[in-house]
Structure formats: C-alpha cells, structure tokens
Amino acid sequence: MNGLQGIIFANEDRAGLKELVGPRCSASIPFGGRYRVVDFPLSNMVNAGITDVGMITHGQYQSLLDHVGTGKAWDLSRKRGGLAFLPPFNTDSSKNIMPYRGNVEALAGVRSYLDTIRHEYVVLTDGDLVANLPINEIFEEHLKTGADITIVVGNDSFEIDDGTYFELDQDNRVREVLVHLRNPRGHRGLDTFIISTELLKNLVDDCTGKGQYSWRRAVLQAHKDDLKLHAYIFNGFAAQIRSVKEYYDRSMQLLDPAVRADLFTPARPIMAKSADKPSAYIGPEGKMINSLIADGCHIEGTVENSILFSGVTVEAGAKVDGCIIFRDAIIRKNAEVSYVIGDKNVEILERRRLMGYSTHPLILAKNSRV
C-alpha cells in the first residue's frame, strides 16, 4: 500500500508470561501449532501491501531474529525498504537501566529511523497481538474520518492484564482513555494505531522534551481533547499475549472451527517460516481427538483437546489431554500429561503423570527432562 509504513514493538517485559519468555520475547512465543505470535502483525501489514516495516526490539530477541531473519517468508527481504530490525538503544543492565520504559521512549531511541520513513502514514502495533486485521480497511476509515490517530479496539469481553480501554461516543470518537482498571469498561484497545508520520515525529519530540515515555499516558490520555482520536471497532478474534492464562485460553479457542475460520481467513493469509517437516504420522493405535497437529509429529498414543507443534512424538500408551506442546518434544510410553504447556525439546519420561489445571496450566521449561 502506498503511503503506509509499519512499526512493530517486540516487547520483552511481560512478567505474566513467566517461563514462556525465559528464552524469548513475547513476540516470538509459538502459537497455534505452526506460528510465532509475530507472524500475525507481520502478515497483517504485508497483506495490506506494506513493504517497509521497522521492528523495535527490547530484550531477549535472539529467538525473534532467528525466526524472522531477513523477512523472506513475508516478502520483506528487499534492496530498498523491507524489514529493518531496530535494537534497543541502551542495554546497561549493570546500572539497572532498561532499554526503554514505554513505546514513546522506544520511538525516541530510533528517532533517526523515523526521519528515513518515506511514507505519509505509519501503522504502529505491538508484536504480541494475535489477530487478522484488515489494515487496508482501517486505513481507509482513517482517511475518511480525518482522524489524527485511529485506534483499533476489540469488541469482545475478554479482559487482559494491564489493558487500555476506551469509551466512545456515537461516532466512535474517543471520549475517555482508561488504564489500570479494576473493573474494565468500554472497548479493549488492541495497541494498534494509524497516525501521520509528521504528527508521530512531533509527538515523540514533544514527549522527549518533557521526559515522558508512555504512549497511552503522554499521548492518548494527554491529547484526547485536542487531537481527534477515532476508534475502529474490530469484531474478529483478537488475543494479546500478556499472561500464561491468556496464552492458554486463547490457544484453546483455536480448537473451535469457527475461531480458526475467523483468524485464518483465505482473503488475508497468515504467513510463517516453513518448518520443513514431513506430514504428521498417526500410528495404527494412535488417536487424535479435537486437536491441532503440526507437520512432522509422530503419534502412537492418544492426543485429545491439545495443540502439538512440529516434530512432537507421542509414544504408544501415552495420553496427552488439554496440552500445548512445542517443537520436538517427546512424550514417552505410558506417560500421562494434562493441562501442560511444554516448551521446545521437552522430554517426559515413561509412566510419568503430570497434571496442571485449566486455570493454571503447568509449564515445562525448554530442554527440560521430567
């Protein structure tokens, strides 16, 4: 799309994700059997014809770099423009200085990059948003309404940790910007915005001069009366991966065919790095019930209400129920696991019984042997 640049914030600081972000940032968490979370914002932008995307990293981003690479899987490996990684400007952990404290400070740290943007408008989004957004349609509405900032909001009742909520008038103009609510109300913000490049640079410069760093406080709350903030209401599936509970609950929703059809619409395909694995194998005694099984899996036992990523092995007699198992894990003979999130290369030994709860799934760290 001519006139639109993409910027993705690949945040690290999501305390609610615990062990899931130990070896990675939230944007590179595996999701849905074959994807990483970052595949969704990248695909949203590419499906809208965006060819220039800047990805602002925070910390623990080696996994993200390995996955995204040059952006070839999303057709972003280009001689001009394409994908640009923007590492944090300050990593002096010995002085307890974070790379940045908020998205405005992150943008200030790549201020010279903002000057190189050759498009008139920018779409900003967090890298931990799982949704299939019609960016073209959102941009058209932005232009039609003459908004200074268009804010994408959800239309479901799912509450998230530390979310931003918006109260709207009858024309979908923002009346109130609400944060840190004990009882959320209004529409849940999806941390996706469209703004002109010039206004973005002016806001970043103004906030930097005042020592402000928070986008939602220094920009959205502070300017809700003097800028035209318009909301685009998105009615589809939208998950913001901020906690283990949300990650588990939202992943399990993919077992519903209607949810999968909404998220993976053919009109806007979700692109991902290929796993280069053969087709999954289900043995003569193997059973797969209401589950998502990726390529390269070898199933001799029983898998029910679960999501298995590529290369997972479930040996004979093993039972897997209500679990999310990442790549190349092995569940040995006669083991039983329920409500478990197993990271990459986990091995569960013979006859072991592991049980979490649907409200508090048990997390097995990467490369662990239980």
TORKOL-4160 file (C-alpha; in steps of 0.2 Angstrom, whole numbers, padded with zeros to 4 digits, m for minus):
370
<pt num="1" X="0000" Y="0000" Z="0000"/>
<pt num="2" X="0007" Y="0017" Z="m0005"/>
<pt num="3" X="0008" Y="0029" Z="0009"/>
<pt num="4" X="0009" Y="0017" Z="0024"/>
<pt num="5" X="0024" Y="0012" Z="0034"/>
<pt num="6" X="0024" Y="m0002" Z="0048"/>
<pt num="7" X="0032" Y="m0002" Z="0065"/>
<pt num="8" X="0031" Y="m0017" Z="0077"/>
<pt num="9" X="0036" Y="m0016" Z="0095"/>
<pt num="10" X="0043" Y="m0033" Z="0100"/>
<pt num="11" X="0042" Y="m0031" Z="0119"/>
<pt num="12" X="0051" Y="m0041" Z="0132"/>
<pt num="13" X="0044" Y="m0035" Z="0148"/>
<pt num="14" X="0028" Y="m0046" Z="0151"/>
<pt num="15" X="0030" Y="m0053" Z="0169"/>
<pt num="16" X="0014" Y="m0063" Z="0167"/>
<pt num="17" X="0021" Y="m0074" Z="0154"/>
<pt num="18" X="0034" Y="m0082" Z="0166"/>
<pt num="19" X="0044" Y="m0096" Z="0159"/>
<pt num="20" X="0036" Y="m0094" Z="0142"/>
<pt num="21" X="0048" Y="m0079" Z="0139"/>
<pt num="22" X="0063" Y="m0085" Z="0148"/>
<pt num="23" X="0072" Y="m0089" Z="0132"/>
<pt num="24" X="0062" Y="m0077" Z="0121"/>
<pt num="25" X="0052" Y="m0061" Z="0120"/>
<pt num="26" X="0033" Y="m0062" Z="0119"/>
<pt num="27" X="0033" Y="m0059" Z="0100"/>
<pt num="28" X="0042" Y="m0075" Z="0097"/>
<pt num="29" X="0031" Y="m0086" Z="0108"/>
<pt num="30" X="0025" Y="m0101" Z="0097"/>
<pt num="31" X="0006" Y="m0100" Z="0094"/>
<pt num="32" X="m0007" Y="m0111" Z="0085"/>
<pt num="33" X="0003" Y="m0126" Z="0081"/>
<pt num="34" X="0015" Y="m0119" Z="0067"/>
<pt num="35" X="0016" Y="m0100" Z="0070"/>
<pt num="36" X="0025" Y="m0087" Z="0081"/>
<pt num="37" X="0015" Y="m0073" Z="0088"/>
<pt num="38" X="0025" Y="m0060" Z="0077"/>
<pt num="39" X="0019" Y="m0069" Z="0061"/>
<pt num="40" X="0002" Y="m0061" Z="0064"/>
<pt num="41" X="0007" Y="m0042" Z="0064"/>
<pt num="42" X="0019" Y="m0045" Z="0050"/>
<pt num="43" X="0006" Y="m0054" Z="0039"/>
<pt num="44" X="m0007" Y="m0040" Z="0043"/>
<pt num="45" X="0005" Y="m0027" Z="0036"/>
<pt num="46" X="0011" Y="m0037" Z="0021"/>
<pt num="47" X="m0007" Y="m0042" Z="0017"/>
<pt num="48" X="m0011" Y="m0023" Z="0016"/>
<pt num="49" X="0003" Y="m0020" Z="0004"/>
<pt num="50" X="0015" Y="m0013" Z="0016"/>
<pt num="51" X="0033" Y="m0016" Z="0010"/>
<pt num="52" X="0043" Y="m0006" Z="0024"/>
<pt num="53" X="0042" Y="m0012" Z="0042"/>
<pt num="54" X="0053" Y="m0007" Z="0057"/>
<pt num="55" X="0054" Y="m0019" Z="0071"/>
<pt num="56" X="0059" Y="m0011" Z="0088"/>
<pt num="57" X="0066" Y="m0024" Z="0099"/>
<pt num="58" X="0068" Y="m0024" Z="0118"/>
<pt num="59" X="0077" Y="m0039" Z="0125"/>
<pt num="60" X="0079" Y="m0057" Z="0123"/>
<pt num="61" X="0077" Y="m0055" Z="0105"/>
<pt num="62" X="0089" Y="m0068" Z="0098"/>
<pt num="63" X="0074" Y="m0081" Z="0095"/>
<pt num="64" X="0065" Y="m0067" Z="0086"/>
<pt num="65" X="0080" Y="m0064" Z="0075"/>
<pt num="66" X="0082" Y="m0082" Z="0071"/>
<pt num="67" X="0063" Y="m0084" Z="0067"/>
<pt num="68" X="0061" Y="m0068" Z="0056"/>
<pt num="69" X="0078" Y="m0067" Z="0048"/>
<pt num="70" X="0078" Y="m0056" Z="0033"/>
<pt num="71" X="0059" Y="m0056" Z="0032"/>
<pt num="72" X="0059" Y="m0068" Z="0016"/>
<pt num="73" X="0044" Y="m0078" Z="0022"/>
<pt num="74" X="0034" Y="m0062" Z="0022"/>
<pt num="75" X="0042" Y="m0055" Z="0006"/>
<pt num="76" X="0051" Y="m0041" Z="0016"/>
<pt num="77" X="0068" Y="m0046" Z="0010"/>
<pt num="78" X="0071" Y="m0031" Z="m0002"/>
<pt num="79" X="0085" Y="m0020" Z="m0008"/>
<pt num="80" X="0075" Y="m0004" Z="m0004"/>
<pt num="81" X="0064" Y="m0004" Z="0012"/>
<pt num="82" X="0059" Y="m0021" Z="0018"/>
<pt num="83" X="0061" Y="m0027" Z="0036"/>
<pt num="84" X="0073" Y="m0017" Z="0047"/>
<pt num="85" X="0077" Y="m0023" Z="0065"/>
<pt num="86" X="0079" Y="m0008" Z="0077"/>
<pt num="87" X="0089" Y="m0015" Z="0093"/>
<pt num="88" X="0087" Y="m0006" Z="0110"/>
<pt num="89" X="0097" Y="0010" Z="0112"/>
<pt num="90" X="0103" Y="0006" Z="0130"/>
<pt num="91" X="0107" Y="m0011" Z="0137"/>
<pt num="92" X="0117" Y="m0006" Z="0153"/>
<pt num="93" X="0109" Y="m0019" Z="0164"/>
<pt num="94" X="0123" Y="m0016" Z="0177"/>
<pt num="95" X="0116" Y="0001" Z="0181"/>
<pt num="96" X="0098" Y="m0006" Z="0181"/>
<pt num="97" X="0094" Y="0005" Z="0165"/>
<pt num="98" X="0081" Y="m0003" Z="0154"/>
<pt num="99" X="0082" Y="m0001" Z="0135"/>
<pt num="100" X="0066" Y="0009" Z="0136"/>
<pt num="101" X="0051" Y="0011" Z="0148"/>
<pt num="102" X="0037" Y="0014" Z="0135"/>
<pt num="103" X="0034" Y="0015" Z="0117"/>
<pt num="104" X="0037" Y="0034" Z="0116"/>
<pt num="105" X="0054" Y="0031" Z="0123"/>
<pt num="106" X="0057" Y="0017" Z="0111"/>
<pt num="107" X="0052" Y="0028" Z="0096"/>
<pt num="108" X="0064" Y="0042" Z="0103"/>
<pt num="109" X="0078" Y="0029" Z="0103"/>
<pt num="110" X="0075" Y="0026" Z="0084"/>
<pt num="111" X="0072" Y="0044" Z="0080"/>
<pt num="112" X="0084" Y="0044" Z="0066"/>
<pt num="113" X="0075" Y="0030" Z="0058"/>
<pt num="114" X="0058" Y="0040" Z="0059"/>
<pt num="115" X="0067" Y="0053" Z="0048"/>
<pt num="116" X="0070" Y="0040" Z="0035"/>
<pt num="117" X="0052" Y="0035" Z="0033"/>
<pt num="118" X="0046" Y="0038" Z="0015"/>
<pt num="119" X="0028" Y="0036" Z="0018"/>
<pt num="120" X="0015" Y="0049" Z="0024"/>
<pt num="121" X="0007" Y="0037" Z="0037"/>
<pt num="122" X="0013" Y="0024" Z="0050"/>
<pt num="123" X="0004" Y="0009" Z="0057"/>
<pt num="124" X="0010" Y="0005" Z="0075"/>
<pt num="125" X="0007" Y="m0011" Z="0083"/>
<pt num="126" X="0013" Y="m0022" Z="0097"/>
<pt num="127" X="0021" Y="m0039" Z="0092"/>
<pt num="128" X="0011" Y="m0049" Z="0104"/>
<pt num="129" X="m0006" Y="m0046" Z="0096"/>
<pt num="130" X="m0014" Y="m0062" Z="0088"/>
<pt num="131" X="m0027" Y="m0055" Z="0076"/>
<pt num="132" X="m0031" Y="m0055" Z="0057"/>
<pt num="133" X="m0033" Y="m0036" Z="0055"/>
<pt num="134" X="m0040" Y="m0028" Z="0039"/>
<pt num="135" X="m0026" Y="m0014" Z="0038"/>
<pt num="136" X="m0032" Y="m0008" Z="0021"/>
<pt num="137" X="m0050" Y="m0005" Z="0028"/>
<pt num="138" X="m0043" Y="0003" Z="0044"/>
<pt num="139" X="m0033" Y="0015" Z="0034"/>
<pt num="140" X="m0047" Y="0019" Z="0023"/>
<pt num="141" X="m0058" Y="0024" Z="0038"/>
<pt num="142" X="m0043" Y="0034" Z="0045"/>
<pt num="143" X="m0043" Y="0044" Z="0029"/>
<pt num="144" X="m0062" Y="0046" Z="0028"/>
<pt num="145" X="m0064" Y="0052" Z="0046"/>
<pt num="146" X="m0050" Y="0064" Z="0045"/>
<pt num="147" X="m0043" Y="0057" Z="0062"/>
<pt num="148" X="m0027" Y="0062" Z="0069"/>
<pt num="149" X="m0025" Y="0045" Z="0077"/>
<pt num="150" X="m0035" Y="0029" Z="0073"/>
<pt num="151" X="m0036" Y="0017" Z="0087"/>
<pt num="152" X="m0040" Y="m0001" Z="0084"/>
<pt num="153" X="m0051" Y="m0008" Z="0098"/>
<pt num="154" X="m0059" Y="m0025" Z="0101"/>
<pt num="155" X="m0077" Y="m0029" Z="0103"/>
<pt num="156" X="m0076" Y="m0045" Z="0114"/>
<pt num="157" X="m0077" Y="m0046" Z="0133"/>
<pt num="158" X="m0060" Y="m0054" Z="0136"/>
<pt num="159" X="m0051" Y="m0044" Z="0149"/>
<pt num="160" X="m0032" Y="m0044" Z="0149"/>
<pt num="161" X="m0018" Y="m0039" Z="0162"/>
<pt num="162" X="m0014" Y="m0020" Z="0161"/>
<pt num="163" X="m0025" Y="m0017" Z="0146"/>
<pt num="164" X="m0030" Y="0000" Z="0139"/>
<pt num="165" X="m0049" Y="0003" Z="0137"/>
<pt num="166" X="m0058" Y="0017" Z="0128"/>
<pt num="167" X="m0076" Y="0024" Z="0130"/>
<pt num="168" X="m0083" Y="0030" Z="0113"/>
<pt num="169" X="m0097" Y="0042" Z="0108"/>
<pt num="170" X="m0110" Y="0038" Z="0095"/>
<pt num="171" X="m0097" Y="0042" Z="0081"/>
<pt num="172" X="m0084" Y="0031" Z="0088"/>
<pt num="173" X="m0073" Y="0046" Z="0093"/>
<pt num="174" X="m0064" Y="0043" Z="0109"/>
<pt num="175" X="m0071" Y="0051" Z="0125"/>
<pt num="176" X="m0061" Y="0043" Z="0138"/>
<pt num="177" X="m0044" Y="0033" Z="0139"/>
<pt num="178" X="m0044" Y="0021" Z="0154"/>
<pt num="179" X="m0029" Y="0012" Z="0161"/>
<pt num="180" X="m0026" Y="0001" Z="0176"/>
<pt num="181" X="m0045" Y="m0003" Z="0179"/>
<pt num="182" X="m0050" Y="m0015" Z="0192"/>
<pt num="183" X="m0067" Y="m0017" Z="0183"/>
<pt num="184" X="m0063" Y="m0014" Z="0164"/>
<pt num="185" X="m0077" Y="m0005" Z="0154"/>
<pt num="186" X="m0078" Y="0001" Z="0136"/>
<pt num="187" X="m0069" Y="m0006" Z="0122"/>
<pt num="188" X="m0052" Y="m0015" Z="0124"/>
<pt num="189" X="m0038" Y="m0007" Z="0115"/>
<pt num="190" X="m0028" Y="m0018" Z="0103"/>
<pt num="191" X="m0012" Y="m0007" Z="0104"/>
<pt num="192" X="m0013" Y="m0004" Z="0085"/>
<pt num="193" X="m0014" Y="0014" Z="0079"/>
<pt num="194" X="m0013" Y="0023" Z="0062"/>
<pt num="195" X="m0005" Y="0041" Z="0063"/>
<pt num="196" X="0003" Y="0053" Z="0050"/>
<pt num="197" X="0022" Y="0052" Z="0050"/>
<pt num="198" X="0024" Y="0070" Z="0054"/>
<pt num="199" X="0012" Y="0070" Z="0069"/>
<pt num="200" X="0021" Y="0055" Z="0076"/>
<pt num="201" X="0038" Y="0063" Z="0075"/>
<pt num="202" X="0031" Y="0079" Z="0083"/>
<pt num="203" X="0023" Y="0069" Z="0097"/>
<pt num="204" X="0039" Y="0060" Z="0100"/>
<pt num="205" X="0049" Y="0076" Z="0101"/>
<pt num="206" X="0037" Y="0084" Z="0112"/>
<pt num="207" X="0036" Y="0070" Z="0124"/>
<pt num="208" X="0055" Y="0068" Z="0124"/>
<pt num="209" X="0057" Y="0086" Z="0128"/>
<pt num="210" X="0046" Y="0084" Z="0143"/>
<pt num="211" X="0054" Y="0067" Z="0149"/>
<pt num="212" X="0038" Y="0057" Z="0145"/>
<pt num="213" X="0039" Y="0039" Z="0139"/>
<pt num="214" X="0022" Y="0031" Z="0140"/>
<pt num="215" X="0011" Y="0031" Z="0124"/>
<pt num="216" X="m0005" Y="0029" Z="0132"/>
<pt num="217" X="m0002" Y="0042" Z="0145"/>
<pt num="218" X="0008" Y="0055" Z="0137"/>
<pt num="219" X="m0001" Y="0054" Z="0120"/>
<pt num="220" X="m0018" Y="0046" Z="0121"/>
<pt num="221" X="m0023" Y="0052" Z="0138"/>
<pt num="222" X="m0015" Y="0069" Z="0137"/>
<pt num="223" X="m0021" Y="0073" Z="0120"/>
<pt num="224" X="m0038" Y="0065" Z="0119"/>
<pt num="225" X="m0046" Y="0083" Z="0119"/>
<pt num="226" X="m0035" Y="0092" Z="0107"/>
<pt num="227" X="m0032" Y="0078" Z="0094"/>
<pt num="228" X="m0046" Y="0069" Z="0085"/>
<pt num="229" X="m0044" Y="0051" Z="0092"/>
<pt num="230" X="m0056" Y="0039" Z="0081"/>
<pt num="231" X="m0059" Y="0021" Z="0086"/>
<pt num="232" X="m0060" Y="0007" Z="0073"/>
<pt num="233" X="m0070" Y="m0007" Z="0081"/>
<pt num="234" X="m0063" Y="m0024" Z="0076"/>
<pt num="235" X="m0076" Y="m0038" Z="0078"/>
<pt num="236" X="m0065" Y="m0053" Z="0075"/>
<pt num="237" X="m0054" Y="m0064" Z="0086"/>
<pt num="238" X="m0040" Y="m0054" Z="0094"/>
<pt num="239" X="m0028" Y="m0061" Z="0108"/>
<pt num="240" X="m0015" Y="m0050" Z="0117"/>
<pt num="241" X="m0002" Y="m0062" Z="0124"/>
<pt num="242" X="0001" Y="m0054" Z="0141"/>
<pt num="243" X="m0001" Y="m0069" Z="0153"/>
<pt num="244" X="0000" Y="m0088" Z="0154"/>
<pt num="245" X="m0018" Y="m0089" Z="0157"/>
<pt num="246" X="m0022" Y="m0078" Z="0141"/>
<pt num="247" X="m0010" Y="m0088" Z="0131"/>
<pt num="248" X="m0018" Y="m0105" Z="0136"/>
<pt num="249" X="m0036" Y="m0099" Z="0135"/>
<pt num="250" X="m0034" Y="m0091" Z="0118"/>
<pt num="251" X="m0024" Y="m0105" Z="0111"/>
<pt num="252" X="m0038" Y="m0117" Z="0116"/>
<pt num="253" X="m0050" Y="m0107" Z="0107"/>
<pt num="254" X="m0042" Y="m0112" Z="0091"/>
<pt num="255" X="m0049" Y="m0129" Z="0093"/>
<pt num="256" X="m0066" Y="m0121" Z="0088"/>
<pt num="257" X="m0068" Y="m0122" Z="0069"/>
<pt num="258" X="m0077" Y="m0105" Z="0069"/>
<pt num="259" X="m0062" Y="m0096" Z="0078"/>
<pt num="260" X="m0050" Y="m0104" Z="0066"/>
<pt num="261" X="m0060" Y="m0099" Z="0051"/>
<pt num="262" X="m0060" Y="m0081" Z="0058"/>
<pt num="263" X="m0042" Y="m0080" Z="0061"/>
<pt num="264" X="m0036" Y="m0089" Z="0046"/>
<pt num="265" X="m0046" Y="m0082" Z="0033"/>
<pt num="266" X="m0040" Y="m0085" Z="0015"/>
<pt num="267" X="m0043" Y="m0067" Z="0010"/>
<pt num="268" X="m0028" Y="m0062" Z="0022"/>
<pt num="269" X="m0017" Y="m0077" Z="0024"/>
<pt num="270" X="m0005" Y="m0078" Z="0039"/>
<pt num="271" X="0012" Y="m0082" Z="0033"/>
<pt num="272" X="0026" Y="m0090" Z="0043"/>
<pt num="273" X="0043" Y="m0098" Z="0042"/>
<pt num="274" X="0042" Y="m0115" Z="0035"/>
<pt num="275" X="0046" Y="m0129" Z="0047"/>
<pt num="276" X="0052" Y="m0141" Z="0033"/>
<pt num="277" X="0045" Y="m0156" Z="0041"/>
<pt num="278" X="0036" Y="m0171" Z="0033"/>
<pt num="279" X="0017" Y="m0174" Z="0035"/>
<pt num="280" X="0011" Y="m0180" Z="0053"/>
<pt num="281" X="0010" Y="m0198" Z="0056"/>
<pt num="282" X="m0004" Y="m0206" Z="0066"/>
<pt num="283" X="0000" Y="m0224" Z="0070"/>
<pt num="284" X="m0012" Y="m0239" Z="0070"/>
<pt num="285" X="m0016" Y="m0237" Z="0089"/>
<pt num="286" X="m0014" Y="m0218" Z="0088"/>
<pt num="287" X="m0029" Y="m0207" Z="0092"/>
<pt num="288" X="m0031" Y="m0188" Z="0088"/>
<pt num="289" X="m0047" Y="m0181" Z="0096"/>
<pt num="290" X="m0052" Y="m0162" Z="0093"/>
<pt num="291" X="m0033" Y="m0157" Z="0092"/>
<pt num="292" X="m0022" Y="m0147" Z="0081"/>
<pt num="293" X="m0007" Y="m0157" Z="0075"/>
<pt num="294" X="0008" Y="m0149" Z="0065"/>
<pt num="295" X="0018" Y="m0157" Z="0052"/>
<pt num="296" X="0032" Y="m0169" Z="0057"/>
<pt num="297" X="0023" Y="m0176" Z="0073"/>
<pt num="298" X="0023" Y="m0195" Z="0076"/>
<pt num="299" X="0008" Y="m0200" Z="0086"/>
<pt num="300" X="0006" Y="m0218" Z="0093"/>
<pt num="301" X="m0003" Y="m0213" Z="0109"/>
<pt num="302" X="m0019" Y="m0203" Z="0112"/>
<pt num="303" X="m0020" Y="m0184" Z="0109"/>
<pt num="304" X="m0036" Y="m0175" Z="0115"/>
<pt num="305" X="m0040" Y="m0157" Z="0116"/>
<pt num="306" X="m0022" Y="m0152" Z="0113"/>
<pt num="307" X="m0011" Y="m0142" Z="0101"/>
<pt num="308" X="0006" Y="m0150" Z="0095"/>
<pt num="309" X="0019" Y="m0141" Z="0086"/>
<pt num="310" X="0030" Y="m0149" Z="0073"/>
<pt num="311" X="0041" Y="m0164" Z="0077"/>
<pt num="312" X="0032" Y="m0169" Z="0093"/>
<pt num="313" X="0032" Y="m0188" Z="0097"/>
<pt num="314" X="0019" Y="m0196" Z="0107"/>
<pt num="315" X="0024" Y="m0214" Z="0110"/>
<pt num="316" X="0012" Y="m0229" Z="0112"/>
<pt num="317" X="0001" Y="m0229" Z="0128"/>
<pt num="318" X="0005" Y="m0211" Z="0131"/>
<pt num="319" X="m0010" Y="m0199" Z="0134"/>
<pt num="320" X="m0010" Y="m0180" Z="0131"/>
<pt num="321" X="m0025" Y="m0170" Z="0136"/>
<pt num="322" X="m0028" Y="m0151" Z="0136"/>
<pt num="323" X="m0010" Y="m0148" Z="0132"/>
<pt num="324" X="0001" Y="m0136" Z="0121"/>
<pt num="325" X="0017" Y="m0145" Z="0117"/>
<pt num="326" X="0031" Y="m0135" Z="0107"/>
<pt num="327" X="0043" Y="m0142" Z="0094"/>
<pt num="328" X="0052" Y="m0158" Z="0095"/>
<pt num="329" X="0046" Y="m0163" Z="0112"/>
<pt num="330" X="0044" Y="m0181" Z="0117"/>
<pt num="331" X="0031" Y="m0190" Z="0127"/>
<pt num="332" X="0037" Y="m0207" Z="0131"/>
<pt num="333" X="0027" Y="m0223" Z="0133"/>
<pt num="334" X="0013" Y="m0224" Z="0145"/>
<pt num="335" X="0016" Y="m0206" Z="0151"/>
<pt num="336" X="0000" Y="m0195" Z="0155"/>
<pt num="337" X="0000" Y="m0176" Z="0154"/>
<pt num="338" X="m0015" Y="m0165" Z="0156"/>
<pt num="339" X="m0016" Y="m0146" Z="0156"/>
<pt num="340" X="0003" Y="m0144" Z="0152"/>
<pt num="341" X="0012" Y="m0131" Z="0142"/>
<pt num="342" X="0029" Y="m0140" Z="0136"/>
<pt num="343" X="0042" Y="m0129" Z="0129"/>
<pt num="344" X="0054" Y="m0135" Z="0115"/>
<pt num="345" X="0064" Y="m0151" Z="0116"/>
<pt num="346" X="0055" Y="m0156" Z="0132"/>
<pt num="347" X="0056" Y="m0175" Z="0136"/>
<pt num="348" X="0043" Y="m0183" Z="0148"/>
<pt num="349" X="0049" Y="m0200" Z="0153"/>
<pt num="350" X="0039" Y="m0216" Z="0154"/>
<pt num="351" X="0025" Y="m0218" Z="0165"/>
<pt num="352" X="0026" Y="m0201" Z="0172"/>
<pt num="353" X="0010" Y="m0192" Z="0177"/>
<pt num="354" X="0009" Y="m0173" Z="0175"/>
<pt num="355" X="m0006" Y="m0163" Z="0179"/>
<pt num="356" X="m0010" Y="m0144" Z="0179"/>
<pt num="357" X="m0027" Y="m0136" Z="0179"/>
<pt num="358" X="m0036" Y="m0127" Z="0165"/>
<pt num="359" X="m0035" Y="m0111" Z="0175"/>
<pt num="360" X="m0016" Y="m0114" Z="0180"/>
<pt num="361" X="m0008" Y="m0125" Z="0167"/>
<pt num="362" X="0009" Y="m0132" Z="0172"/>
<pt num="363" X="0024" Y="m0125" Z="0162"/>
<pt num="364" X="0039" Y="m0136" Z="0157"/>
<pt num="365" X="0054" Y="m0126" Z="0153"/>
<pt num="366" X="0064" Y="m0128" Z="0137"/>
<pt num="367" X="0075" Y="m0143" Z="0136"/>
<pt num="368" X="0069" Y="m0150" Z="0152"/>
<pt num="369" X="0068" Y="m0168" Z="0156"/>
<pt num="370" X="0054" Y="m0174" Z="0168"/>
